[in-house]
């Protein structure tokens, strides 16, 4: 008679939480059942991974070196790093602003609508000055 599968007991078997009788029964079943053997191997693999995660292998002196670097880092070094980072960013920002401004000026000058607006306002300002010229030109034509 094939014994009942004990997969749910295997985790307790690995943790040594089973009574002696249960343990013997599990071991006896494992001898007979390939399914439970492979499941036990799977559980053991998982437990090994968990144990590895719990106790990660740190390279020697890694923490010492890391904490030393964190503590010894002078303030001026971080400042110069900031300047090193900020300076090119600032200059490229200025450059971009210059390019943008130039493009905007160029598009304003070439855009007929804005040009018309500018001439309209200029005409409004110089209404008296331009009107005689215009009427003079119209008279000529
Ligand atoms: Zn089984």
Backbone and ligand atoms as CSV (ligand in chain L), in Angstrom:
chain,resi,resn,atom,element,x,y,z
A,1,UNK,N,N,0.850,-1.194,0.000
A,1,UNK,CA,C,0.000,0.000,0.000
A,1,UNK,C,C,0.888,1.247,0.000
A,2,UNK,N,N,0.611,2.121,-0.958
A,2,UNK,CA,C,1.400,3.357,-1.073
A,2,UNK,C,C,0.935,4.335,0.003
A,3,UNK,N,N,1.900,4.856,0.750
A,3,UNK,CA,C,1.542,5.783,1.821
A,3,UNK,C,C,1.147,7.133,1.230
A,4,UNK,N,N,0.395,7.866,2.014
A,4,UNK,CA,C,-0.095,9.179,1.609
A,4,UNK,C,C,1.088,10.143,1.440
A,5,UNK,N,N,1.003,10.994,0.433
A,5,UNK,CA,C,2.087,11.950,0.195
A,5,UNK,C,C,2.176,12.929,1.365
A,6,UNK,N,N,3.418,13.225,1.722
A,6,UNK,CA,C,3.656,14.000,2.944
A,6,UNK,C,C,4.331,15.341,2.624
A,7,UNK,N,N,4.004,15.859,1.427
A,7,UNK,CA,C,4.682,17.088,1.012
A,7,UNK,C,C,4.502,18.237,2.005
A,8,UNK,N,N,3.312,18.288,2.610
A,8,UNK,CA,C,3.077,19.384,3.569
A,8,UNK,C,C,3.921,19.206,4.835
A,9,UNK,N,N,4.366,17.976,5.087
A,9,UNK,CA,C,5.188,17.744,6.280
A,9,UNK,C,C,6.676,17.966,6.027
A,10,UNK,N,N,7.048,18.088,4.755
A,10,UNK,CA,C,8.482,18.129,4.435
A,10,UNK,C,C,9.166,19.372,4.977
A,11,UNK,N,N,8.447,20.473,4.989
A,11,UNK,CA,C,9.044,21.708,5.498
A,11,UNK,C,C,9.344,21.568,6.997
A,12,UNK,N,N,8.443,20.885,7.694
A,12,UNK,CA,C,8.676,20.648,9.126
A,12,UNK,C,C,9.778,19.625,9.313
A,13,UNK,N,N,9.857,18.680,8.359
A,13,UNK,CA,C,10.919,17.679,8.396
A,13,UNK,C,C,12.277,18.366,8.267
A,14,UNK,N,N,12.363,19.339,7.343
A,14,UNK,CA,C,13.620,20.068,7.144
A,14,UNK,C,C,13.956,20.928,8.356
A,15,UNK,N,N,12.921,21.427,9.019
A,15,UNK,CA,C,13.137,22.281,10.188
A,15,UNK,C,C,13.316,21.477,11.484
A,16,UNK,N,N,13.299,20.146,11.370
A,16,UNK,CA,C,13.424,19.276,12.554
A,16,UNK,C,C,12.312,19.533,13.570
A,17,UNK,N,N,11.119,19.752,13.046
A,17,UNK,CA,C,10.001,20.050,13.949
A,17,UNK,C,C,9.038,18.871,14.061
A,18,UNK,N,N,9.424,17.738,13.504
A,18,UNK,CA,C,8.540,16.576,13.550
A,18,UNK,C,C,8.959,15.665,14.714
A,19,UNK,N,N,7.962,14.957,15.230
A,19,UNK,CA,C,8.267,13.955,16.252
A,19,UNK,C,C,9.061,12.811,15.605
A,20,UNK,N,N,9.659,12.014,16.445
A,20,UNK,CA,C,10.517,10.932,15.936
A,20,UNK,C,C,9.729,9.987,15.039
A,21,UNK,N,N,8.488,9.692,15.470
A,21,UNK,CA,C,7.661,8.785,14.667
A,21,UNK,C,C,7.342,9.388,13.306
A,22,UNK,N,N,6.952,10.664,13.335
A,22,UNK,CA,C,6.618,11.354,12.089
A,22,UNK,C,C,7.848,11.408,11.174
A,23,UNK,N,N,8.966,11.674,11.787
A,23,UNK,CA,C,10.217,11.777,11.044
A,23,UNK,C,C,10.554,10.451,10.357
A,24,UNK,N,N,10.399,9.395,11.080
A,24,UNK,CA,C,10.660,8.066,10.518
A,24,UNK,C,C,9.691,7.786,9.382
A,25,UNK,N,N,8.435,8.190,9.588
A,25,UNK,CA,C,7.415,7.971,8.565
A,25,UNK,C,C,7.752,8.753,7.304
A,26,UNK,N,N,8.195,9.972,7.493
A,26,UNK,CA,C,8.558,10.816,6.341
A,26,UNK,C,C,9.735,10.191,5.603
A,27,UNK,N,N,10.736,9.766,6.357
A,27,UNK,CA,C,11.915,9.176,5.726
A,27,UNK,C,C,11.553,7.910,4.967
A,28,UNK,N,N,10.652,7.141,5.561
A,28,UNK,CA,C,10.196,5.907,4.903
A,28,UNK,C,C,9.459,6.237,3.614
A,29,UNK,N,N,8.626,7.298,3.695
A,29,UNK,CA,C,7.876,7.691,2.513
A,29,UNK,C,C,8.822,8.214,1.430
A,30,UNK,N,N,9.824,8.953,1.834
A,30,UNK,CA,C,10.763,9.520,0.861
A,30,UNK,C,C,11.494,8.420,0.094
A,31,UNK,N,N,11.737,7.314,0.786
A,31,UNK,CA,C,12.390,6.188,0.113
A,31,UNK,C,C,11.512,5.629,-0.996
A,32,UNK,N,N,10.207,5.727,-0.796
A,32,UNK,CA,C,9.281,5.111,-1.752
A,32,UNK,C,C,8.833,6.084,-2.835
A,33,UNK,N,N,8.785,7.388,-2.507
A,33,UNK,CA,C,8.096,8.332,-3.371
A,33,UNK,C,C,9.074,9.313,-3.999
A,34,UNK,N,N,9.207,9.230,-5.329
A,34,UNK,CA,C,10.110,10.131,-6.054
A,34,UNK,C,C,9.561,11.556,-6.056
A,35,UNK,N,N,8.215,11.693,-6.095
A,35,UNK,CA,C,7.603,13.021,-6.092
A,35,UNK,C,C,8.023,13.812,-4.857
A,36,UNK,N,N,7.899,13.135,-3.698
A,36,UNK,CA,C,8.221,13.824,-2.459
A,36,UNK,C,C,9.716,14.068,-2.332
A,37,UNK,N,N,10.526,13.178,-2.913
A,37,UNK,CA,C,11.986,13.386,-2.883
A,37,UNK,C,C,12.356,14.637,-3.672
A,38,UNK,N,N,11.763,14.776,-4.865
A,38,UNK,CA,C,12.091,15.955,-5.674
A,38,UNK,C,C,11.551,17.223,-5.008
A,39,UNK,N,N,10.383,17.075,-4.342
A,39,UNK,CA,C,9.837,18.240,-3.636
A,39,UNK,C,C,10.732,18.622,-2.464
A,40,UNK,N,N,11.280,17.610,-1.808
A,40,UNK,CA,C,12.209,17.875,-0.703
A,40,UNK,C,C,13.454,18.588,-1.216
A,41,UNK,N,N,13.970,18.141,-2.368
A,41,UNK,CA,C,15.147,18.794,-2.970
A,41,UNK,C,C,14.816,20.242,-3.299
A,42,UNK,N,N,13.593,20.462,-3.829
A,42,UNK,CA,C,13.149,21.819,-4.176
A,42,UNK,C,C,13.107,22.703,-2.933
A,43,UNK,N,N,12.560,22.124,-1.847
A,43,UNK,CA,C,12.474,22.881,-0.591
A,43,UNK,C,C,13.858,23.216,-0.050
A,44,UNK,N,N,14.762,22.218,-0.124
A,44,UNK,CA,C,16.114,22.435,0.384
A,44,UNK,C,C,16.817,23.544,-0.400
A,45,UNK,N,N,16.597,23.534,-1.723
A,45,UNK,CA,C,17.193,24.564,-2.576
A,45,UNK,C,C,16.683,25.947,-2.168
A,46,UNK,N,N,15.357,26.010,-1.965
A,46,UNK,CA,C,14.758,27.278,-1.562
A,46,UNK,C,C,15.283,27.767,-0.239
A,47,UNK,N,N,15.431,26.844,0.701
A,47,UNK,CA,C,15.937,27.207,2.030
A,47,UNK,C,C,17.375,27.690,1.929
A,48,UNK,N,N,18.146,27.028,1.062
A,48,UNK,CA,C,19.538,27.461,0.885
A,48,UNK,C,C,19.596,28.883,0.352
A,49,UNK,N,N,18.709,29.187,-0.613
A,49,UNK,CA,C,18.678,30.553,-1.172
A,49,UNK,C,C,18.318,31.549,-0.085
A,50,UNK,N,N,17.323,31.188,0.731
A,50,UNK,CA,C,16.898,32.091,1.808
A,50,UNK,C,C,18.035,32.309,2.800
A,51,UNK,N,N,18.735,31.219,3.148
A,51,UNK,CA,C,19.847,31.342,4.089
A,51,UNK,C,C,20.942,32.231,3.522
A,52,UNK,N,N,21.173,32.086,2.219
A,52,UNK,CA,C,22.192,32.900,1.562
A,52,UNK,C,C,21.796,34.369,1.619
A,53,UNK,N,N,20.503,34.641,1.400
A,53,UNK,CA,C,20.023,36.022,1.440
A,53,UNK,C,C,20.146,36.591,2.851
A,54,UNK,N,N,19.884,35.715,3.830
A,54,UNK,CA,C,19.949,36.188,5.213
A,54,UNK,C,C,21.376,36.519,5.618
A,55,UNK,N,N,22.343,35.706,5.136
A,55,UNK,CA,C,23.748,35.934,5.475
A,55,UNK,C,C,24.535,36.162,4.190
A,56,UNK,N,N,24.423,37.343,3.621
A,56,UNK,CA,C,25.127,37.566,2.360
A,56,UNK,C,C,26.635,37.579,2.589
A,57,UNK,N,N,27.323,36.955,1.654
A,57,UNK,CA,C,28.774,36.891,1.766
A,57,UNK,C,C,29.347,38.244,1.366
A,58,UNK,N,N,29.864,38.940,2.331
A,58,UNK,CA,C,30.436,40.263,2.075
A,58,UNK,C,C,31.924,40.094,1.858
A,59,UNK,N,N,32.432,40.813,0.886
A,59,UNK,CA,C,33.870,40.750,0.637
A,59,UNK,C,C,34.603,41.312,1.849
A,60,UNK,N,N,35.762,40.750,2.169
A,60,UNK,CA,C,36.465,41.199,3.374
A,60,UNK,C,C,36.757,42.686,3.318
A,61,UNK,N,N,36.543,43.338,4.428
A,61,UNK,CA,C,36.826,44.760,4.604
A,61,UNK,C,C,35.933,45.653,3.762
A,62,UNK,N,N,34.916,45.057,3.142
A,62,UNK,CA,C,34.040,45.893,2.310
A,62,UNK,C,C,33.369,46.955,3.160
A,63,UNK,N,N,32.798,46.515,4.289
A,63,UNK,CA,C,32.089,47.476,5.141
A,63,UNK,C,C,33.061,48.494,5.714
A,64,UNK,N,N,34.256,48.012,6.093
A,64,UNK,CA,C,35.251,48.920,6.669
A,64,UNK,C,C,35.622,49.987,5.652
A,65,UNK,N,N,35.877,49.538,4.419
A,65,UNK,CA,C,36.264,50.495,3.378
A,65,UNK,C,C,35.133,51.463,3.088
A,66,UNK,N,N,33.909,50.906,3.036
A,66,UNK,CA,C,32.754,51.744,2.714
A,66,UNK,C,C,32.545,52.805,3.787
A,67,UNK,N,N,32.559,52.380,5.046
A,67,UNK,CA,C,32.314,53.344,6.119
A,67,UNK,C,C,33.452,54.354,6.193
A,68,UNK,N,N,34.679,53.911,5.912
A,68,UNK,CA,C,35.805,54.842,5.925
A,68,UNK,C,C,35.625,55.890,4.841
A,69,UNK,N,N,35.192,55.438,3.673
A,69,UNK,CA,C,34.999,56.385,2.580
A,69,UNK,C,C,33.885,57.363,2.895
A,70,UNK,N,N,32.835,56.854,3.542
A,70,UNK,CA,C,31.707,57.719,3.870
A,70,UNK,C,C,32.087,58.750,4.912
A,71,UNK,N,N,32.919,58.333,5.876
A,71,UNK,CA,C,33.273,59.238,6.957
A,71,UNK,C,C,34.352,60.226,6.540
A,72,UNK,N,N,35.307,59.752,5.714
A,72,UNK,CA,C,36.455,60.603,5.402
A,72,UNK,C,C,36.166,61.593,4.288
A,73,UNK,N,N,35.065,61.413,3.609
A,73,UNK,CA,C,34.773,62.286,2.465
A,73,UNK,C,C,34.717,63.739,2.922
A,74,UNK,N,N,35.641,64.562,2.500
A,74,UNK,CA,C,35.627,65.951,2.950
A,74,UNK,C,C,34.483,66.725,2.300
A,75,UNK,N,N,34.127,67.811,2.958
A,75,UNK,CA,C,32.980,68.582,2.498
A,75,UNK,C,C,33.309,69.283,1.184
A,76,UNK,N,N,34.557,69.800,1.095
A,76,UNK,CA,C,34.899,70.559,-0.115
A,76,UNK,C,C,34.851,69.684,-1.357
A,77,UNK,N,N,35.095,68.363,-1.125
A,77,UNK,CA,C,35.073,67.472,-2.282
A,77,UNK,C,C,33.661,67.369,-2.856
A,78,UNK,N,N,32.676,67.277,-1.953
A,78,UNK,CA,C,31.301,67.210,-2.437
A,78,UNK,C,C,30.917,68.512,-3.119
A,79,UNK,N,N,31.419,69.623,-2.567
A,79,UNK,CA,C,31.105,70.912,-3.181
A,79,UNK,C,C,31.693,70.998,-4.577
A,80,UNK,N,N,32.971,70.588,-4.709
A,80,UNK,CA,C,33.601,70.676,-6.022
A,80,UNK,C,C,32.918,69.730,-6.998
A,81,UNK,N,N,32.437,68.602,-6.445
A,81,UNK,CA,C,31.692,67.693,-7.322
A,81,UNK,C,C,30.431,68.364,-7.823
A,82,UNK,N,N,29.771,69.083,-6.905
A,82,UNK,CA,C,28.554,69.791,-7.310
A,82,UNK,C,C,28.871,70.839,-8.364
A,83,UNK,N,N,29.976,71.565,-8.133
A,83,UNK,CA,C,30.360,72.600,-9.097
A,83,UNK,C,C,30.692,71.950,-10.424
A,84,UNK,N,N,31.438,70.819,-10.350
A,84,UNK,CA,C,31.794,70.114,-11.581
A,84,UNK,C,C,30.558,69.697,-12.339
A,85,UNK,N,N,29.532,69.315,-11.596
A,85,UNK,CA,C,28.291,68.892,-12.253
A,85,UNK,C,C,27.477,70.088,-12.704
A,86,UNK,N,N,27.450,71.126,-11.866
A,86,UNK,CA,C,26.546,72.240,-12.122
A,86,UNK,C,C,27.076,73.159,-13.200
A,87,UNK,N,N,28.413,73.285,-13.286
A,87,UNK,CA,C,28.965,74.229,-14.243
A,87,UNK,C,C,28.598,73.900,-15.691
A,88,UNK,N,N,28.857,72.690,-16.154
A,88,UNK,CA,C,28.466,72.393,-17.540
A,88,UNK,C,C,26.969,72.507,-17.743
A,89,UNK,N,N,26.222,72.095,-16.726
A,89,UNK,CA,C,24.764,72.187,-16.830
A,89,UNK,C,C,24.346,73.641,-16.967
A,90,UNK,N,N,24.984,74.512,-16.178
A,90,UNK,CA,C,24.644,75.934,-16.221
A,90,UNK,C,C,24.992,76.513,-17.591
A,91,UNK,N,N,26.189,76.167,-18.093
A,91,UNK,CA,C,26.609,76.746,-19.356
A,91,UNK,C,C,25.762,76.230,-20.514
A,92,UNK,N,N,25.407,74.944,-20.453
A,92,UNK,CA,C,24.564,74.434,-21.534
A,92,UNK,C,C,23.174,75.053,-21.456
A,93,UNK,N,N,22.734,75.376,-20.224
A,93,UNK,CA,C,21.449,76.051,-20.057
A,93,UNK,C,C,21.508,77.437,-20.678
A,94,UNK,N,N,22.601,78.143,-20.406
A,94,UNK,CA,C,22.784,79.484,-20.983
A,94,UNK,C,C,22.822,79.392,-22.495
A,95,UNK,N,N,23.555,78.388,-22.986
A,95,UNK,CA,C,23.664,78.197,-24.429
A,95,UNK,C,C,22.297,77.930,-25.037
A,96,UNK,N,N,21.540,77.039,-24.373
A,96,UNK,CA,C,20.200,76.706,-24.866
A,96,UNK,C,C,19.302,77.934,-24.853
A,97,UNK,N,N,19.424,78.731,-23.770
A,97,UNK,CA,C,18.614,79.939,-23.675
A,97,UNK,C,C,18.975,80.889,-24.805
A,98,UNK,N,N,20.278,80.988,-25.098
A,98,UNK,CA,C,20.728,81.850,-26.186
A,98,UNK,C,C,20.189,81.385,-27.521
A,99,UNK,N,N,20.264,80.064,-27.751
A,99,UNK,CA,C,19.764,79.508,-29.016
A,99,UNK,C,C,18.260,79.744,-29.132
A,100,UNK,N,N,17.585,79.482,-28.008
A,100,UNK,CA,C,16.128,79.654,-28.001
A,100,UNK,C,C,15.754,81.106,-28.271
A,101,UNK,N,N,16.468,82.009,-27.582
A,101,UNK,CA,C,16.198,83.428,-27.768
A,101,UNK,C,C,16.463,83.849,-29.201
A,102,UNK,N,N,17.569,83.328,-29.756
A,102,UNK,CA,C,17.907,83.661,-31.138
A,102,UNK,C,C,16.854,83.155,-32.105
A,103,UNK,N,N,16.401,81.923,-31.865
A,103,UNK,CA,C,15.369,81.347,-32.729
A,103,UNK,C,C,14.087,82.151,-32.632
A,104,UNK,N,N,13.756,82.541,-31.396
A,104,UNK,CA,C,12.521,83.284,-31.175
A,104,UNK,C,C,12.591,84.651,-31.864
A,105,UNK,N,N,13.744,85.302,-31.731
A,105,UNK,CA,C,13.938,86.591,-32.392
A,105,UNK,C,C,13.847,86.426,-33.899
A,106,UNK,N,N,14.522,85.358,-34.388
A,106,UNK,CA,C,14.518,85.117,-35.828
A,106,UNK,C,C,13.123,84.831,-36.340
A,107,UNK,N,N,12.391,84.021,-35.602
A,107,UNK,CA,C,11.042,83.671,-36.054
A,107,UNK,C,C,10.120,84.890,-35.954
A,108,UNK,N,N,10.363,85.730,-34.941
A,108,UNK,CA,C,9.569,86.949,-34.806
A,108,UNK,C,C,9.789,87.861,-36.004
A,109,UNK,N,N,11.062,87.972,-36.409
A,109,UNK,CA,C,11.391,88.867,-37.506
A,109,UNK,C,C,10.824,88.324,-38.810
A,110,UNK,N,N,10.887,86.982,-38.978
A,110,UNK,CA,C,10.453,86.419,-40.250
A,110,UNK,C,C,8.951,86.142,-40.261
A,111,UNK,N,N,8.348,86.075,-39.068
A,111,UNK,CA,C,6.911,85.800,-39.025
A,111,UNK,C,C,6.130,87.010,-39.514
A,112,UNK,N,N,5.321,86.844,-40.518
A,112,UNK,CA,C,4.618,87.998,-41.088
A,112,UNK,C,C,3.645,88.627,-40.105
A,113,UNK,N,N,3.010,87.780,-39.292
A,113,UNK,CA,C,1.997,88.292,-38.372
A,113,UNK,C,C,2.619,89.264,-37.365
A,114,UNK,N,N,3.753,88.809,-36.784
A,114,UNK,CA,C,4.409,89.633,-35.779
A,114,UNK,C,C,4.971,90.884,-36.446
A,115,UNK,N,N,5.502,90.700,-37.631
A,115,UNK,CA,C,6.063,91.845,-38.368
A,115,UNK,C,C,4.956,92.864,-38.637
A,116,UNK,N,N,3.792,92.366,-39.029
A,116,UNK,CA,C,2.661,93.249,-39.312
A,116,UNK,C,C,2.244,93.991,-38.057
A,117,UNK,N,N,2.204,93.218,-36.929
A,117,UNK,CA,C,1.850,93.850,-35.663
A,117,UNK,C,C,2.822,94.971,-35.350
A,118,UNK,N,N,4.106,94.692,-35.575
A,118,UNK,CA,C,5.125,95.686,-35.264
A,118,UNK,C,C,4.941,96.918,-36.155
A,119,UNK,N,N,4.692,96.690,-37.430
A,119,UNK,CA,C,4.513,97.822,-38.347
A,119,UNK,C,C,3.215,98.553,-38.044
A,120,UNK,N,N,2.179,97.768,-37.624
A,120,UNK,CA,C,0.921,98.418,-37.255
A,120,UNK,C,C,1.109,99.375,-36.105
A,121,UNK,N,N,1.822,98.886,-35.065
A,121,UNK,CA,C,2.045,99.748,-33.906
A,121,UNK,C,C,2.933,100.919,-34.296
A,122,UNK,N,N,3.868,100.673,-35.191
A,122,UNK,CA,C,4.731,101.763,-35.654
A,122,UNK,C,C,3.891,102.781,-36.438
A,123,UNK,N,N,2.941,102.289,-37.209
A,123,UNK,CA,C,2.078,103.186,-37.967
A,123,UNK,C,C,1.202,104.005,-37.036
A,124,UNK,N,N,0.702,103.312,-35.986
A,124,UNK,CA,C,-0.126,104.043,-35.029
A,124,UNK,C,C,0.669,105.156,-34.367
A,125,UNK,N,N,1.932,104.866,-34.110
A,125,UNK,CA,C,2.775,105.870,-33.444
A,125,UNK,C,C,3.108,107.006,-34.420
A,126,UNK,N,N,3.367,106.619,-35.642
A,126,UNK,CA,C,3.782,107.641,-36.620
A,126,UNK,C,C,2.655,107.895,-37.622
A,127,UNK,N,N,1.444,107.966,-37.100
A,127,UNK,CA,C,0.308,108.087,-38.005
A,127,UNK,C,C,0.403,109.370,-38.841
A,128,UNK,N,N,0.756,110.418,-38.184
A,128,UNK,CA,C,0.812,111.703,-38.894
A,128,UNK,C,C,1.952,111.737,-39.881
A,129,UNK,N,N,3.050,111.060,-39.480
A,129,UNK,CA,C,4.223,111.094,-40.352
A,129,UNK,C,C,4.031,110.230,-41.579
A,130,UNK,N,N,3.355,109.058,-41.385
A,130,UNK,CA,C,3.244,108.127,-42.503
A,130,UNK,C,C,2.104,108.494,-43.440
A,131,UNK,N,N,1.089,109.103,-42.907
A,131,UNK,CA,C,-0.083,109.348,-43.742
A,131,UNK,C,C,0.224,110.273,-44.935
A,132,UNK,N,N,0.929,111.318,-44.709
A,132,UNK,CA,C,1.218,112.169,-45.871
A,132,UNK,C,C,2.015,111.442,-46.941
A,133,UNK,N,N,2.971,110.566,-46.490
A,133,UNK,CA,C,3.784,109.827,-47.466
A,133,UNK,C,C,2.899,108.880,-48.256
A,134,UNK,N,N,2.012,108.170,-47.503
A,134,UNK,CA,C,1.126,107.208,-48.159
A,134,UNK,C,C,0.209,107.927,-49.155
A,135,UNK,N,N,-0.367,109.022,-48.713
A,135,UNK,CA,C,-1.251,109.739,-49.599
A,135,UNK,C,C,-0.486,110.333,-50.771
A,136,UNK,N,N,0.744,110.666,-50.491
A,136,UNK,CA,C,1.610,111.182,-51.558
A,136,UNK,C,C,1.853,110.107,-52.599
A,137,UNK,N,N,2.143,108.869,-52.079
A,137,UNK,CA,C,2.386,107.746,-52.978
A,137,UNK,C,C,1.124,107.369,-53.741
A,138,UNK,N,N,-0.014,107.398,-53.015
A,138,UNK,CA,C,-1.280,107.051,-53.661
A,138,UNK,C,C,-1.628,108.081,-54.730
A,139,UNK,N,N,-1.333,109.295,-54.419
A,139,UNK,CA,C,-1.576,110.354,-55.377
A,139,UNK,C,C,-0.726,110.164,-56.632
A,140,UNK,N,N,0.486,109.743,-56.422
A,140,UNK,CA,C,1.406,109.501,-57.538
A,140,UNK,C,C,0.901,108.392,-58.436
A,141,UNK,N,N,0.284,107.319,-57.798
A,141,UNK,CA,C,-0.230,106.213,-58.615
A,141,UNK,C,C,-1.571,106.523,-59.212
L,1,ZN,ZN,ZN,4.966,11.252,-1.783
